[in-house]
Amino acid sequence: MIQFLITIHTIISILLIVVVLMQSGQGGLNSMMSGTANSMMGSTGANDFITKLTTGLGIAFIGLAMLIGALSGESNATTDSILQKDAESRQIDEVVPQEFSLPSADELIPQESSTN
């Protein structure tokens, strides 16, 4: 299903690029079609049609992008961050002894020497 939507989305994006390039700017549709747009649809009919087509393709592009994003998102959302999961996976269980050892009498404690 998602592959089909992505294919349709790609086709709409290519059509949207073509239609935007055909809009009137410094020549627009007339320069691309050698002036046949005026004779085919009238002088303003082509521009109105291209404008409505651009609007429709833009709405379809954004709608499909949102739909694909919603369908392909993670199904079970968790509140743990990726860093927290990584830290938990690297955590090592170390056994810490509860006994404390006191220094023995055999160990010599260094004395301060005074040089006067």
C-alpha positions in Angstrom: 0.0 0.0 0.0 2.7 2.4 1.0 4.7 1.6 -2.2 1.7 2.4 -4.3 1.2 5.7 -2.5 4.9 6.6 -3.0 4.6 5.9 -6.7 1.5 8.1 -7.0 3.3 10.8 -4.9 6.3 10.6 -7.3 4.1 11.0 -10.4 2.2 14.0 -8.8 5.5 15.6 -7.9 6.8 15.3 -11.5 3.5 16.7 -12.8 3.7 19.5 -10.3 7.2 20.5 -11.4 6.1 20.5 -15.1 3.0 22.5 -14.4 4.9 25.1 -12.3 7.5 25.5 -15.1 4.6 26.0 -17.6 3.1 28.9 -15.7 3.5 32.4 -17.1 6.5 34.2 -16.0 8.7 35.6 -18.7 7.1 33.5 -21.3 5.4 30.6 -19.6 3.1 28.3 -21.5 3.2 30.3 -24.7 6.9 30.1 -25.0 7.0 26.3 -24.4 4.1 25.5 -26.8 5.1 28.0 -29.5 2.1 30.3 -29.0 -0.5 27.5 -29.4 -1.9 27.9 -25.9 -3.6 31.2 -26.8 -5.3 29.7 -29.9 -6.2 26.5 -28.1 -7.8 27.8 -24.9 -8.0 31.5 -25.3 -5.7 34.1 -23.9 -6.7 33.7 -20.3 -8.1 30.2 -20.4 -4.7 28.6 -20.3 -3.5 30.6 -17.4 -6.6 29.9 -15.3 -6.4 26.2 -16.1 -2.7 26.0 -15.2 -3.3 27.9 -12.0 -6.2 25.5 -10.9 -4.1 22.5 -11.9 -1.1 23.7 -9.9 -3.4 24.3 -6.8 -4.9 20.8 -7.1 -1.6 19.1 -7.6 -0.1 21.0 -4.7 -2.9 20.0 -2.4 -2.6 16.4 -3.5 1.1 16.4 -3.0 0.9 17.7 0.6 -2.0 15.4 1.4 -0.2 12.3 0.1 3.0 13.3 1.9 1.1 13.5 5.2 -0.7 10.2 4.5 2.5 8.4 3.7 4.1 9.8 6.8 1.2 8.7 9.0 1.1 5.2 7.6 4.8 4.6 7.6 5.4 5.9 11.1 6.3 3.7 14.1 3.3 1.8 15.1 4.1 1.6 18.9 5.2 4.9 20.1 7.4 4.9 23.2 8.5 7.7 25.4 12.0 6.4 25.8 14.7 8.2 23.9 17.2 6.5 21.6 20.0 7.6 23.9 18.2 6.1 27.0 17.8 2.8 25.2 21.4 2.8 24.1 22.6 3.5 27.7 20.4 0.7 29.0 21.8 -1.7 26.5 25.4 -0.9 27.4 24.8 -1.1 31.2 27.0 -3.7 32.9 26.0 -5.3 36.1 28.9 -5.2 38.5 28.8 -6.8 41.9 29.9 -4.4 44.6 31.0 -6.1 47.8 29.2 -4.9 50.9 32.2 -5.6 53.1 34.8 -3.0 53.9 38.4 -4.0 54.7 40.4 -2.0 57.3 44.1 -1.6 56.8 46.1 -4.2 58.6 48.7 -3.5 61.2 51.4 -4.8 58.9 51.0 -1.9 56.6 53.2 0.9 57.4 51.8 4.4 57.5 54.3 6.9 56.3 55.4 9.3 59.0 56.1 12.9 58.4 59.7 13.7 58.6 60.8 16.9 60.0 64.1 18.4 58.8 65.2 21.1 61.3 
